Amino acid sequence: MNAYLMILLMSLITYLIRMVPFAFFQRKIKSRFLYSLFSYMPYAVLSSMVFPSVFFATGDVVSASIAAVICITLAFFNVPMMIVSVVGSLVVLLMEACF
């Protein structure tokens, strides 16, 4: 497939994904259920895309799993995201170097 055609198709799909909600939901959403569903949707989609790749980003699933548990624990206690990222990277680095 031509690269320009692929770029055109990807940009069209991205545009449609962003435009369709505006076309269908022109009025303010009054349903609490729908409003809460749409407000939490970006977090759920991002989590479902990122979480599985956490375990395969390193050479060892065990070190990635230990780092993920530590990062989730730190995030639960509202530690800033930068610190959580650095600690997770250091845990993986230390686990890979030691074992």
C-alpha positions as CSV (number, residue, x, y, z in Angstrom):
1,M,0.0,0.0,0.0
2,N,1.2,3.5,-0.8
3,A,2.6,5.4,2.2
4,Y,0.6,8.5,1.3
5,L,-2.6,6.5,1.2
6,M,-1.9,5.0,4.6
7,I,-1.3,8.4,6.1
8,L,-4.5,9.7,4.5
9,L,-6.5,6.8,5.9
10,M,-5.1,7.1,9.4
11,S,-5.8,10.8,9.5
12,L,-9.3,10.3,8.3
13,I,-10.0,7.6,10.9
14,T,-8.5,9.8,13.6
15,Y,-10.7,12.7,12.5
16,L,-13.8,10.6,12.4
17,I,-13.1,9.3,15.9
18,R,-12.9,12.8,17.3
19,M,-15.7,14.3,15.2
20,V,-18.5,11.6,15.7
21,P,-19.2,12.5,19.4
22,F,-19.7,16.1,18.5
23,A,-22.1,15.2,15.7
24,F,-24.2,12.9,17.9
25,F,-24.0,14.7,21.3
26,Q,-24.8,18.3,20.4
27,R,-26.8,18.9,23.6
28,K,-25.5,18.6,27.1
29,I,-25.6,15.0,28.4
30,K,-28.1,14.9,31.2
31,S,-27.8,11.2,32.1
32,R,-25.4,10.7,35.1
33,F,-24.6,7.2,33.9
34,L,-23.6,8.4,30.4
35,Y,-21.7,11.4,31.7
36,S,-19.7,9.3,34.1
37,L,-19.1,6.7,31.4
38,F,-17.7,9.2,29.0
39,S,-15.7,11.0,31.6
40,Y,-13.9,7.8,32.7
41,M,-13.5,6.3,29.2
42,P,-10.2,8.0,28.3
43,Y,-8.5,6.5,31.4
44,A,-9.9,3.1,30.7
45,V,-8.7,3.1,27.1
46,L,-5.3,4.4,28.0
47,S,-4.9,1.8,30.7
48,S,-5.9,-1.0,28.5
49,M,-3.4,0.0,25.9
50,V,-0.5,0.7,28.2
51,F,-0.8,-1.9,30.9
52,P,-0.1,-5.0,28.8
53,S,3.0,-3.5,27.2
54,V,4.5,-2.8,30.6
55,F,5.2,-6.5,31.0
56,F,6.9,-6.9,27.6
57,A,8.9,-3.7,27.5
58,T,11.8,-5.3,29.4
59,G,13.7,-8.5,28.8
60,D,12.2,-10.2,31.8
61,V,8.6,-10.4,32.8
62,V,9.4,-10.9,36.5
63,S,11.4,-7.6,36.8
64,A,8.6,-5.8,34.9
65,S,6.0,-7.3,37.2
66,I,7.8,-6.3,40.4
67,A,8.3,-2.8,39.0
68,A,4.6,-2.6,38.1
69,V,3.5,-3.6,41.6
70,I,5.8,-1.1,43.1
71,C,4.6,1.7,40.8
72,I,1.0,0.9,41.4
73,T,1.6,1.0,45.1
74,L,3.3,4.4,44.9
75,A,0.6,5.8,42.6
76,F,-2.0,4.6,45.1
77,F,-0.3,6.7,47.8
78,N,-0.4,9.8,45.4
79,V,3.3,9.9,44.8
80,P,4.1,12.3,41.9
81,M,4.1,10.6,38.5
82,M,7.7,11.6,37.7
83,I,9.0,9.9,40.9
84,V,6.9,6.8,40.1
85,S,8.4,6.6,36.6
86,V,11.9,7.0,37.9
87,V,11.5,4.4,40.7
88,G,10.0,2.0,38.2
89,S,12.8,2.4,35.8
90,L,15.4,2.0,38.6
91,V,13.7,-1.1,39.9
92,V,13.8,-2.7,36.4
93,L,17.5,-1.6,36.0
94,L,18.5,-3.1,39.3
95,M,16.6,-6.3,38.8
96,E,18.1,-6.7,35.3
97,A,21.6,-6.0,36.6
98,C,21.4,-8.3,39.7
99,F,19.7,-11.3,38.2
